[in-house]
């Protein structure tokens, strides 16, 4: 987006933002304390994972078997086991994705920060950036996040200072159904945006930047509640079961490596063809699309013009599925369970095209494995495979692999994060090495590769957390390498801290009540272009809008 291009010392801000965004997108970087999913109404909440890339082949050894007998007089039908298990996994996915969305934005300037926005009243992180290769002043970035547990008001303020220059401070403030944006550019008028009160109520648990991102992405409908998500799941499963006979289900055992441990998991697979496969595939994609976090996560880069992005992700799946010959379509829908349901895979294919989703979440203390994998009929794909393995005592090794493909299976972004950690309930010490590659979106851009390391430690005291990080990042492009060193101090307090909302003067500011007017006031792209942009671009834009 040309309107978001950054000059001067903002280049360094952009680089550290990219790294922070990567860390947030990549969950907890393979070694951080795990984010606790939102409470749900379904019992037996759990998590899982498997390390397949977005290839649909079942490469894991399996053997067909009969369902285990139960002590009940009437055996439970496999269809019922399947539906209840899939419902549990989808409930887990909603809690995980929703929390990770907030975490991605909390992670900005705060690597290692445990995401618990609902119980944290005030967070402040201070980042000091230096470039040994350049004779320039240090860049200091301060981010403050406020969240009131009393009235659910929230604010986020970002300040940037280069050397002896006066700091520029931009912020976004939420009060009821109103959002006030104060730019760091003193020449830019403040913006007061009002939106539906039901939407505002649904966002009360989120921190300010997560609310900002949600409003920018589309504020016409409230964020889905856990109860509404469970209702949508039940509607989907009722439709699915109405089209499946008991003979369409098969059970098997699968040998899997989960969080570094060999396990034998039970699998239940539903196989359908033709119009039934088409209906189930469409219904599943429509269901996932109702979760704004998953919908947003699955969007990949597809540049169609200077400031334009094409449709990808779940919208692309729903666009493409109606063009497929129903008589050629087959679908395999698999539930995976250890001591309880932990994951699912769906693979729908014709002779020429295929669609695949894997959702697997598993936790055992600080050991975990999380997979979120998507591939569309158009060849676009997104894969996150995040694992942490116990090495004995409080020691853990983690690895996170991220890959994004544009339509046609064209490489877009990729990243690898490896961690070694010492984790306890009250402290964390984490050493991480990372690489990130971003392919050019058009002929005017060039490929960028980032590599670096980070050392992070934190201590908890009561309900408060204090952390420190240091590291180095090298950015390589075709004509130069730029090395940045950084230090970060984190303060996180359970109790809220008072803050002052700037006074909005209607005569000197801009009032908006719809997305088109809001984006015009922000000097941004049109709303549809923003919604179709990759997640990294949208997260970066959410912060940069506070300074342009």
C-alpha positions as MATLAB code, in Angstrom:
seq = 'XXXXXXXXXXXXXXXXXXXXXXXXXXXXXXXXXXXXXXXXXXXXXXXXXXXXXXXXXXXXXXXXXXXXXXXXXXXXXXXXXXXXXXXXXXXXXXXXXXXXXXXXXXXXXXXXXXXXXXXXXXXXXXXXXXXXXXXXXXXXXXXXXXXXXXXXXXXXXXXXXXXXXXXXXXXXXXXXXXXXXXXXXXXXXXXXXXXXXXXXXXXXXXXXXXXXXXXXXXXXXXXXXXXXXXXXXXXXXXXXXXXXXXXXXXXXXXXXXXXXXXXXXXXXXXXXXXXXXXXXXXXXXXXXXXXXXXXXXXXXXXXXXXXXXXXXXXXXXXXXXXXXXXXXXXXXXXXXXXXXXXXXXXXXXXXXXXXXXXXXXXXXXXXXXXXXXXXXXXXXXXXXXXXXXXXXXXXXXXXXXXXXXXXXXXXXXXXXXXXXXXXXXXXXXXXXXXXXXXXXXXXXXXXXXXXXXXXXXXXXXXXXXXXXXXXXXXXXXXXXXXXXXXXXXXXXXXXXXXXXXXXXXXXXXXXXXXXXXXXXXXXXXXXXXXXXXXXXXXXXXXXXXXXX';
ca = [
       0.000    0.000    0.000;
       1.672    3.158   -1.160;
      -0.052    5.166    1.558;
       1.817    3.150    4.167;
       5.350    3.559    2.807;
       7.757    4.717    5.478;
      10.761    7.023    5.239;
      13.609    8.236    7.467;
      13.971    6.673   10.866;
      10.600    4.991   10.433;
      12.524    2.403    8.375;
      14.037    1.112   11.596;
      10.651    1.191   13.301;
       9.229   -0.776   10.383;
      11.938   -3.416   10.749;
      11.441   -3.965   14.456;
       7.686   -3.947   13.933;
       8.063   -6.661   11.310;
      10.053   -8.797   13.720;
       7.560   -8.194   16.509;
       4.657   -8.982   14.216;
       6.377  -12.177   13.108;
       6.786  -13.164   16.745;
       3.125  -12.492   17.376;
       1.871  -14.291   14.290;
       4.036  -17.245   15.149;
       2.159  -17.807   18.377;
       4.423  -18.034   21.404;
       7.668  -18.616   19.511;
       7.951  -22.270   20.406;
       9.071  -21.710   23.965;
       7.042  -19.083   25.766;
       4.402  -19.861   28.377;
       1.298  -20.903   26.514;
      -1.638  -18.583   26.038;
      -4.723  -19.826   27.848;
      -7.725  -20.079   25.516;
     -10.941  -18.327   26.375;
     -13.383  -20.219   28.564;
     -15.949  -22.198   26.621;
     -19.171  -23.965   27.372;
     -17.932  -27.338   26.158;
     -16.402  -29.675   28.766;
     -13.015  -31.316   28.458;
     -11.246  -28.331   26.846;
      -7.792  -29.314   25.511;
      -5.203  -28.752   22.776;
      -3.233  -30.766   20.151;
      -0.964  -30.871   17.168;
       0.719  -32.753   14.324;
       3.549  -31.644   12.113;
       2.240  -32.286    8.597;
       2.704  -29.475    6.069;
      -0.360  -28.511    4.058;
      -0.171  -31.766    2.098;
      -3.274  -33.900    2.459;
      -1.676  -37.323    2.287;
      -2.043  -39.433    5.413;
       1.612  -40.418    5.665;
       1.314  -41.618    9.231;
       1.085  -45.396    9.633;
      -2.453  -46.505   10.420;
      -4.466  -49.658   10.754;
      -8.209  -50.003   10.475;
      -9.955  -51.278   13.561;
     -13.381  -51.587   15.041;
     -14.601  -48.980   17.519;
     -13.655  -49.705   21.120;
     -16.532  -51.302   23.038;
     -18.160  -49.249   25.772;
     -19.633  -50.389   29.052;
     -23.004  -48.980   27.988;
     -25.695  -51.396   26.937;
     -26.051  -49.530   23.632;
     -22.717  -48.664   21.944;
     -22.241  -45.015   21.103;
     -22.499  -44.542   17.320;
     -19.252  -43.501   15.697;
     -21.060  -40.558   14.095;
     -21.853  -39.219   17.555;
     -18.249  -39.632   18.749;
     -17.071  -37.870   15.620;
     -19.474  -34.935   15.949;
     -18.733  -34.397   19.637;
     -14.980  -34.555   19.009;
     -15.045  -32.173   16.047;
     -17.179  -29.800   18.091;
     -14.570  -29.811   20.864;
     -11.683  -29.144   18.467;
     -13.530  -26.283   16.783;
     -14.296  -24.806   20.201;
     -10.594  -24.979   21.031;
      -9.749  -23.329   17.707;
     -12.037  -20.400   18.473;
     -10.456  -19.840   21.884;
      -6.930  -20.201   20.535;
      -7.364  -17.988   17.479;
      -9.160  -15.264   19.406;
      -6.450  -15.108   22.055;
      -3.660  -15.201   19.476;
      -5.130  -12.188   17.705;
      -4.791  -10.148   20.875;
      -1.378  -11.689   21.480;
      -0.058  -10.693   18.063;
      -0.725   -7.070   18.908;
       0.392   -7.352   22.529;
       3.659   -8.828   21.261;
       4.528   -5.583   19.457;
       7.662   -4.349   21.232;
       7.057   -6.963   23.938;
       8.616  -10.300   22.940;
       7.799  -12.916   25.515;
       4.855  -11.082   26.983;
       2.230  -13.583   28.205;
      -1.054  -12.535   26.642;
      -3.608  -12.093   29.394;
      -5.161   -8.812   28.367;
      -8.319   -9.282   30.389;
      -6.461   -9.391   33.728;
      -3.697   -6.885   32.920;
      -4.454   -3.254   33.666;
      -1.287   -1.586   32.377;
       1.636   -2.650   30.213;
       4.623   -0.536   29.241;
       7.461   -1.651   27.006;
      10.450    0.485   26.096;
      12.602   -0.472   23.108;
      15.977    1.118   22.342;
      17.208    0.552   18.777;
      20.731    1.255   17.554;
      22.494    0.613   14.250;
      26.251    0.061   14.649;
      26.740    0.604   10.907;
      25.051    3.989   10.772;
      26.052    7.249   12.396;
      22.535    7.957   13.568;
      20.816    8.595   16.860;
      19.239    5.824   18.835;
      15.560    5.256   18.232;
      13.462    4.848   21.373;
       9.987    3.352   21.077;
       7.625    3.291   24.044;
       4.302    1.471   23.927;
       1.751    1.765   26.706;
      -1.446   -0.271   26.929;
      -4.268    0.546   29.347;
      -7.301   -1.605   30.084;
      -9.942   -0.881   32.709;
     -11.569   -3.886   34.336;
     -14.313   -1.598   35.702;
     -15.821   -0.081   32.542;
     -13.759   -1.941   29.868;
     -12.369    1.292   28.418;
      -8.964    0.828   26.794;
      -6.149    2.819   25.239;
      -2.843    2.253   23.502;
      -0.186    4.938   23.123;
       2.977    4.645   21.017;
       5.786    7.184   21.377;
       8.847    7.450   19.126;
      11.938    9.539   19.797;
      15.119    9.820   17.737;
      18.089   11.308   19.578;
      17.317   14.750   20.981;
      14.242   15.261   18.804;
      10.901   15.830   20.469;
       9.086   12.533   20.877;
       6.111   11.891   18.632;
       3.196   10.222   20.343;
       0.147    8.632   18.721;
      -2.648    6.777   20.405;
      -6.038    5.148   20.095;
      -8.618    5.450   22.896;
     -11.832    3.445   23.334;
     -14.720    4.736   25.428;
     -18.026    2.926   24.964;
     -18.896    2.861   21.236;
     -16.391    5.623   20.426;
     -12.817    5.356   19.168;
     -10.562    8.420   19.310;
      -7.398    8.413   17.168;
      -4.650   10.915   17.929;
      -1.848   10.908   15.372;
       1.805   11.408   16.199;
       1.837   13.897   13.336;
       0.744   17.167   14.952;
      -0.619   18.406   11.624;
      -3.078   15.515   11.386;
      -6.514   16.228   12.947;
      -7.838   13.879   15.608;
     -10.487   11.424   14.463;
     -13.539   10.479   16.516;
     -15.141    7.337   15.114;
     -18.423    5.998   16.474;
     -19.702    2.521   15.746;
     -22.439    0.112   16.785;
     -22.765   -0.292   20.564;
     -23.303   -4.067   20.193;
     -19.942   -4.279   18.407;
     -18.320   -2.207   21.144;
     -19.758   -4.478   23.843;
     -18.400   -7.568   22.071;
     -14.867   -6.112   22.076;
     -14.677   -5.246   25.767;
     -12.279   -8.071   26.657;
      -9.735   -7.069   23.967;
      -6.859   -4.603   24.410;
      -6.969   -1.356   22.464;
      -4.805   -2.335   19.484;
      -6.771   -5.549   18.964;
      -9.994   -3.517   19.021;
      -8.441   -1.046   16.558;
      -7.535   -3.865   14.181;
     -11.052   -5.329   14.469;
     -12.734   -2.000   13.715;
     -10.434   -1.378   10.751;
     -11.192   -4.839    9.383;
     -14.955   -4.327    9.570;
     -17.151   -3.150   12.402;
     -20.631   -3.900   11.068;
     -21.169   -7.060   13.140;
     -20.256   -7.882   16.758;
     -17.305  -10.155   17.441;
     -18.611  -13.688   17.720;
     -19.163  -14.824   21.309;
     -18.258  -18.302   22.558;
     -21.967  -19.138   22.846;
     -22.678  -17.970   19.284;
     -19.673  -19.942   17.997;
     -20.912  -23.106   19.742;
     -24.346  -22.562   18.202;
     -22.767  -22.183   14.745;
     -20.774  -25.392   15.324;
     -23.919  -27.277   16.320;
     -25.732  -26.034   13.213;
     -22.882  -27.194   10.989;
     -22.621  -30.608   12.664;
     -26.383  -31.167   12.491;
     -26.228  -30.533    8.751;
     -23.172  -32.783    8.395;
     -24.774  -35.708   10.231;
     -27.942  -35.405    8.177;
     -25.883  -36.193    5.066;
     -23.721  -38.999    6.503;
     -24.592  -42.642    7.082;
     -22.948  -44.666    9.846;
     -21.136  -46.642    7.153;
     -19.400  -43.443    5.998;
     -17.275  -43.424    9.191;
     -14.113  -45.488    9.711;
     -11.775  -45.734   12.703;
      -8.022  -46.282   12.852;
      -4.908  -45.811   14.968;
      -2.192  -43.294   14.040;
       1.376  -43.088   15.325;
       2.218  -39.421   15.811;
       4.937  -37.276   17.346;
       3.336  -34.614   19.519;
       5.427  -32.123   21.499;
       8.426  -34.374   20.929;
       6.689  -37.466   22.330;
       5.655  -40.538   20.328;
       1.937  -41.209   20.780;
      -0.672  -43.549   19.353;
      -3.815  -41.591   18.619;
      -7.299  -42.729   17.672;
      -8.667  -41.403   14.389;
     -12.222  -41.297   13.073;
     -12.675  -40.425    9.380;
     -15.799  -39.402    7.508;
     -15.654  -39.896    3.733;
     -18.210  -38.358    1.372;
     -18.474  -37.694   -2.354;
     -20.494  -35.641   -4.829;
     -23.086  -33.131   -3.651;
     -22.703  -34.268   -0.027;
     -18.958  -33.522   -0.172;
     -19.710  -30.144   -1.743;
     -22.229  -29.264    0.963;
     -19.947  -30.295    3.841;
     -16.942  -28.462    2.396;
     -18.934  -25.291    1.793;
     -20.463  -25.519    5.259;
     -17.095  -25.977    6.934;
     -15.478  -23.034    5.126;
     -18.515  -20.869    5.934;
     -18.268  -21.877    9.587;
     -14.570  -20.970    9.895;
     -15.218  -17.680    8.136;
     -17.464  -16.639   11.038;
     -14.382  -16.484   13.282;
     -12.699  -13.173   12.339;
      -9.348  -14.361   13.691;
      -9.224  -17.481   11.519;
     -10.632  -15.608    8.539;
      -7.905  -12.990    8.926;
      -5.127  -15.516    9.553;
      -5.787  -17.435    6.325;
      -5.511  -14.387    4.017;
      -2.254  -14.483    2.016;
      -0.505  -12.025   -0.270;
      -2.116  -11.637   -3.718;
      -1.156   -8.274   -5.216;
      -3.271   -7.422   -8.266;
      -2.321   -3.757   -8.612;
      -0.329   -0.964   -6.984;
      -2.759   -0.617   -4.104;
      -4.960   -3.636   -4.706;
      -5.124   -7.173   -3.327;
      -7.129  -10.064   -4.726;
      -9.345  -12.407   -2.733;
      -7.654  -15.328   -0.950;
      -8.278  -17.378    2.189;
     -11.730  -18.613    3.117;
     -13.424  -16.096    0.827;
     -11.405  -17.588   -2.010;
     -12.529  -21.093   -1.032;
     -16.198  -20.065   -1.053;
     -15.684  -18.334   -4.409;
     -13.986  -21.350   -5.987;
     -16.123  -24.164   -4.623;
     -19.118  -23.222   -6.757;
     -16.989  -23.611   -9.889;
     -16.046  -27.226   -9.099;
     -17.795  -30.225  -10.704;
     -19.715  -31.752   -7.788;
     -19.521  -35.243   -9.261;
     -15.701  -35.150   -9.006;
     -15.439  -33.823   -5.458;
     -14.564  -36.064   -2.515;
     -13.959  -35.079    1.093;
     -12.176  -36.796    3.989;
     -12.893  -35.278    7.395;
     -10.732  -36.710   10.173;
     -10.919  -36.404   13.972;
      -7.750  -37.156   15.971;
      -7.866  -37.979   19.684;
      -5.370  -38.905   22.389;
      -7.013  -39.127   25.816;
      -9.513  -36.641   24.383;
     -10.145  -34.921   21.019;
      -7.085  -32.902   20.059;
      -7.268  -32.111   16.352;
      -8.932  -32.409   12.973;
      -8.071  -32.396    9.275;
     -10.349  -31.872    6.302;
      -9.263  -32.579    2.720;
     -11.604  -31.899   -0.197;
     -10.389  -32.519   -3.743;
     -11.208  -32.955   -7.397;
      -8.711  -34.230   -9.960;
      -7.294  -30.713  -10.367;
      -7.815  -28.746   -7.140;
      -7.840  -29.332   -3.403;
      -8.670  -27.654   -0.102;
      -7.066  -28.597    3.221;
      -7.329  -27.425    6.833;
      -5.599  -28.820    9.900;
      -6.347  -27.579   13.420;
      -4.387  -29.347   16.162;
      -3.803  -28.085   19.708;
      -2.059  -29.939   22.517;
      -0.649  -28.815   25.859;
       1.038  -30.607   28.739;
       2.328  -27.929   31.076;
       4.820  -25.846   29.104;
       5.249  -28.579   26.501;
       2.919  -28.032   23.587;
       2.254  -28.548   19.925;
       0.005  -26.270   17.892;
      -0.728  -26.589   14.164;
      -2.848  -24.209   12.141;
      -2.651  -25.128    8.453;
      -4.716  -23.900    5.508;
      -4.589  -24.448    1.749;
      -7.167  -23.083   -0.682;
      -8.387  -24.409   -4.017;
      -6.380  -21.577   -5.644;
      -3.064  -22.835   -4.227;
      -2.748  -20.146   -1.553;
      -1.612  -21.565    1.780;
      -0.661  -20.680    5.338;
       1.023  -23.052    7.769;
       2.093  -22.584   11.385;
       3.690  -25.562   13.152;
       4.695  -24.664   16.699;
       6.144  -27.185   19.150;
       7.864  -27.138   22.521;
       9.480  -30.281   23.904;
      10.372  -30.955   27.525;
      14.073  -31.699   27.914;
      13.735  -32.552   31.601;
      13.226  -30.367   34.627;
      12.372  -26.788   33.628;
      14.209  -26.967   30.277;
      12.408  -26.864   26.936;
      13.370  -26.742   23.285;
      11.005  -25.215   20.784;
      10.688  -24.765   17.068;
       8.222  -22.809   15.059;
       7.934  -23.012   11.272;
       5.770  -20.577    9.332;
       5.063  -20.561    5.617;
       2.734  -18.541    3.419;
       2.020  -19.122   -0.272;
       0.271  -16.850   -2.735;
      -2.268  -18.317   -5.187;
      -0.587  -20.737   -7.555;
       1.614  -22.038   -4.703;
       4.010  -19.090   -5.093;
       6.229  -18.589   -1.995;
       5.401  -15.401   -0.115;
       6.653  -15.392    3.492;
       8.506  -17.953    5.571;
      10.069  -18.003    9.004;
      11.810  -20.354   11.393;
      12.180  -19.673   15.118;
      14.212  -21.991   17.366;
      14.212  -21.544   21.146;
      15.874  -22.908   24.244;
      14.015  -22.031   27.403;
      13.925  -22.405   31.155;
      10.319  -21.964   32.227;
       8.604  -21.926   35.606;
       5.326  -20.515   36.835;
       7.020  -17.289   37.948;
       9.988  -16.858   35.608;
      11.110  -17.360   32.027;
      14.519  -17.332   30.369;
      14.389  -17.750   26.601;
      17.074  -17.711   23.915;
      15.702  -17.523   20.391;
      17.203  -17.552   16.912;
      15.054  -16.574   13.971;
      15.070  -16.158   10.220;
      12.388  -14.548    8.102;
      12.037  -14.214    4.334;
       9.549  -12.028    2.500;
       9.224  -12.262   -1.278;
       8.515   -9.069   -3.268;
       4.836   -8.395   -3.874;
       5.443   -6.559   -7.153;
       8.194   -5.397   -9.521;
       8.860   -2.284   -7.427;
       9.749   -4.294   -4.331;
      12.666   -6.568   -3.576;
      13.009   -9.622   -1.414;
      13.940   -9.053    2.227;
      15.546  -11.506    4.614;
      15.831  -10.985    8.354;
      17.934  -13.047   10.706;
      18.824  -12.535   14.316;
      18.665  -13.621   17.913;
      16.922  -12.551   21.093;
      17.534  -13.233   24.783;
      14.532  -12.650   27.006;
      13.948  -13.058   30.719;
      11.001  -12.182   32.932;
       9.972  -12.477   36.558;
       6.522  -12.373   38.106;
       5.841  -10.668   41.395;
       2.290  -11.148   42.622;
       0.125  -10.183   39.670;
       2.834   -8.035   38.045;
       5.463   -8.996   35.482;
       8.855   -7.477   34.686;
      10.975   -8.471   31.706;
      14.102   -7.604   29.774;
      15.165   -8.538   26.254;
      18.193   -7.868   24.086;
      19.152   -9.024   20.657;
      20.344   -8.283   17.168;
      18.597   -8.265   13.795;
      20.262   -8.194   10.375;
      18.161   -7.182    7.404;
      19.534   -8.296    4.041;
      18.413   -6.949    0.684;
      19.948   -6.867   -2.775;
      22.158   -3.836   -2.177;
      22.860   -3.719    1.554;
      22.771   -5.389    4.954;
      21.511   -3.413    7.921;
      22.177   -4.586   11.472;
      20.105   -3.373   14.409;
      20.680   -4.083   18.065;
      17.880   -3.629   20.538;
      17.071   -3.677   24.204;
      13.592   -3.907   25.657;
      12.280   -3.351   29.162;
       8.813   -4.588   30.069;
       6.563   -3.569   32.950;
       3.162   -5.192   33.290;
       0.803   -4.435   36.160;
      -2.354   -6.225   37.157;
      -4.097   -3.101   38.445;
      -5.149   -0.411   35.950;
      -3.312    2.902   35.737;
      -5.154    6.170   35.149;
      -4.721    7.853   31.781;
      -6.084   11.008   30.151;
      -8.132   10.901   26.970;
      -7.267   13.870   24.717;
     -10.052   16.404   24.287;
     -11.703   16.153   20.892;
     -12.714   19.486   19.372;
     -15.279   18.937   16.585;
     -14.259   22.122   14.788;
     -10.618   20.998   14.620;
     -11.110   17.253   14.173;
     -12.875   14.757   11.957;
     -15.942   12.755   12.976;
     -16.769    9.486   11.197;
     -19.304    6.692   11.602;
     -18.539    4.301    8.718;
     -15.394    2.508    7.479;
     -15.143    4.367    4.183;
     -15.075    7.739    5.936;
     -12.697    6.396    8.579;
     -10.148    5.188    6.005;
     -10.448    8.477    4.122;
      -9.698   10.364    7.338;
      -6.702    8.073    7.962;
      -5.436    8.726    4.397;
      -5.476    4.960    3.971;
      -6.552    2.645    1.171;
     -10.170    1.762    0.570;
     -11.591   -0.625    3.201;
     -11.857   -3.623    0.868;
      -8.201   -3.316   -0.151;
      -7.202   -3.226    3.513;
      -9.334   -6.292    4.331;
      -7.712   -8.317    1.530;
      -4.143   -7.389    2.489;
      -1.970  -10.009    4.267;
      -2.074  -10.041    8.039;
       1.462   -8.668    8.440;
       0.562   -5.629    6.341;
      -2.647   -5.006    8.268;
      -0.962   -5.310   11.678;
       1.814   -2.944   10.647;
      -0.756   -0.527    9.225;
      -2.733   -0.575   12.478;
       0.267    0.940   14.261;
       1.498    3.162   11.430;
      -1.940    4.769   11.071;
      -1.141    6.410   14.397;
       1.752    8.333   12.825;
       0.742    9.291    9.268;
];
